[in-house]
């Protein structure tokens, strides 16, 4: 039984509108996704009826809010199948999560001459925090290259993993190439040398089931706003034993046990990593989004997106003047491409006026663009509320763009 | 002076009227593409980082000279629609005195619905280009002033 896209689209109020008197075709989901009514309602309802500081107040509203916040943690735990809610830290997003690990893990385990291994296809968010760590500690950043198809060169992995490698940080799926990386294999080989692995799931969790225990990754991060939840919220998953060992990365209220001027003891997991008043409405909104996805069915979504991928790929490949960057078979519904003799910015502007929202430019992955010797691409990134008809409209838009610019 | 200012604004008014006949955005873009194609490419010596106004996604190069008290602009962009807008700016600003450039408000951009393309959040270098044109005008004005004072 397939999913009913027409019905699903009605759950997303923003999709009902017209831009420039044309129906909105939103293909910039890799940047951010839209929110179903249930998420919008949840956040409004919190502000109307329950808003109160969590983990502090003795009063009724605070108790209720705390209960919902911790229930949200449990929802996230179930969604990625973590062993315990102690392993689920709410952050400001995938970027915040990576920065937290780069700091805390770096403080504890990384020293001069040590190595951090990332890949050539990382989003800037999974490059810069590690570079900053390397600068602080005198450590060295190493990079797993990808090949012309946009697939990780696994054969280079073993020579890159060394006695000095302290952590591997790898994207689960590429935001610019669409590649789903062979993360199990990377984790297996890293673990054989007792090196922990962080996976950046910002572009993966919205496209299919993620089971952190089955993956056996040590850290997993993702953003709420890319999985139909509110912006400004995100998740850091870490194995409990590992998180226990790490020092907190931000100090403040709620993350402490006893505070005196002589010294402070820290709260237990997960609170040790949640300083100050957290974005609790964001966390609860995220949980509403995850519940919604489970209601639709993650497997159903993944199946439908495979159809979308097949259809989009076939249609794009049918355009002679179009070249796709990132040709991995194992992929998410993200397509980067260039049109012959067309500047990406011109294409983006023209498509915009046809009501088609795409991303253009370096996509926060400058090394990927450097790899191909280009300055940017046009990216269409689809999720389960997109339709084959929208892909047809994109193709018409691209053809019109080519006509106008050549 | 009054006449010259009127002329400056007349050009802006003309641009607004030219664009008003287009009902469809894509026709407006088609026209900008034409203008972009008609604007000669900047000499390679100016197509360098020194003259680059760095927008995030499209590059704009700009150079200005002062000839007989009037600014002469050479400009280019690697994106053709942006180049069309550049051509409009050059059409307006070229061969003007520094005072004209500094004293007149730019209203044609609003008038043809391109305001969003000039907002600071749009990373296409156009806002920076207008600023740079005014900076050239200011610099040459100061230079002229200095020369006069020395005379």
HADDOCK unambig.tbl for C-alpha pairs under 7 A between the chains (distance, minus, plus):
assign (segid A and resid 343 and name CA) (segid B and resid 79 and name CA) 5.45 0.50 0.50
assign (segid A and resid 345 and name CA) (segid B and resid 57 and name CA) 6.35 0.50 0.50
assign (segid A and resid 345 and name CA) (segid B and resid 58 and name CA) 6.50 0.50 0.50
assign (segid A and resid 345 and name CA) (segid B and resid 79 and name CA) 6.53 0.50 0.50
assign (segid A and resid 346 and name CA) (segid B and resid 79 and name CA) 5.94 0.50 0.50
assign (segid A and resid 346 and name CA) (segid B and resid 80 and name CA) 6.61 0.50 0.50
assign (segid A and resid 346 and name CA) (segid B and resid 81 and name CA) 5.94 0.50 0.50
assign (segid A and resid 350 and name CA) (segid B and resid 26 and name CA) 6.89 0.50 0.50
assign (segid A and resid 353 and name CA) (segid B and resid 25 and name CA) 6.41 0.50 0.50
assign (segid A and resid 353 and name CA) (segid B and resid 26 and name CA) 6.97 0.50 0.50
assign (segid A and resid 361 and name CA) (segid B and resid 57 and name CA) 5.73 0.50 0.50
assign (segid A and resid 404 and name CA) (segid B and resid 30 and name CA) 6.72 0.50 0.50
